Amino acid sequence: MASKQATVASFVESAPPGELSNVVADIKALASSEVQSLDSAFKKYNEEQYTTVKLPGSSETVLISKYNSLDDGRYFDTASQTAFDFDHASQKASNAQSHPLDSPHADQVRSLQTSFSRAATEHFPTSTIGVYPTSSSIAILLVANKYSPQNFWNGRWRSTYLLDPSSNTLSGTIKVDVHYYEDGNVRMSTNKKVEASGVGGADAVVREIAKAENKYQEELNRAFTALAEGSFKGLRRQLPVTRQRVEWEKIGGYRLGQDVAGGRQR
């Protein structure tokens, strides 16, 4: 059986998009003593979900991920050539300092940053990207969040691509996570693997990414249409067996055995 700490940490790590603060509030109410021991869970959540943060004095957002993590617990951003501290619990950045891009593939990173930023602006209403050199590849990341709590849904699109500069091969994963919670609790979490070879310059790499993401979005649209017109309709009757729509707003005024069951009041 998992420990209480592990169970609480799992709630943090699996929090739906845009709802981490709600999960933490619930934990504080139900198990306040465990909040102080959740540092590793917050770190895992922020790095895996590509949490975005504004640097001090900047209006632009940057990503938090394992690909731009520094050994001393700081993170770096290649576009602004800045390193900064990040508090995983409060999701705040501080102590920003200059961090020049130092990589054999620096020029390629800059070119990818420009091309990918342009494509992201074209295809996503709002998004944050990051292009980071690693020991053996170049990581190309994107996160696009859409939160609509007034309509009881939140969603997140995450893209992760690793480009091997020596072989011009590209591999990656697209992840989509949507939570709908009006009068229920429905969550969709899905992913798609992407592979491409023989990609050339930055523009060619980004074209392959855009093609893969457009194709996946079309697949999702077809799947949603099929579900709406097929499986979802079979989950419940359009009308109850009486063929009359239930007036839910009046249910609270009914007495047991009266009207609902069609009988007389006793």
Buried (B, 14 or more C-beta within 10 A) or exposed (E): EEEEBEEBBEBBBEBBBBBBEEBBEEBEEEBEEBBEEBEEBBBBBBBBBBBBBEBEEBEEBBBBBEBBBEEEEBBBBBBBEBBBBBEBBEBEBEEBEEBEBEBEBEEBBBBBBBBBBEBBEEBBEEBBBBBBBBEEBBBBBBBBBBBEEEEEBBBBBBBBBBBBBEEBBBBBEBBBBBBBBEEEEEEBEEEBEBEBEEBEEBBBBBBBBBEBBEEBBEEBEEEEEEEEEEEEEEEEEEEEEEEEEEEEEEEEEEEEEEBEEEEEEE
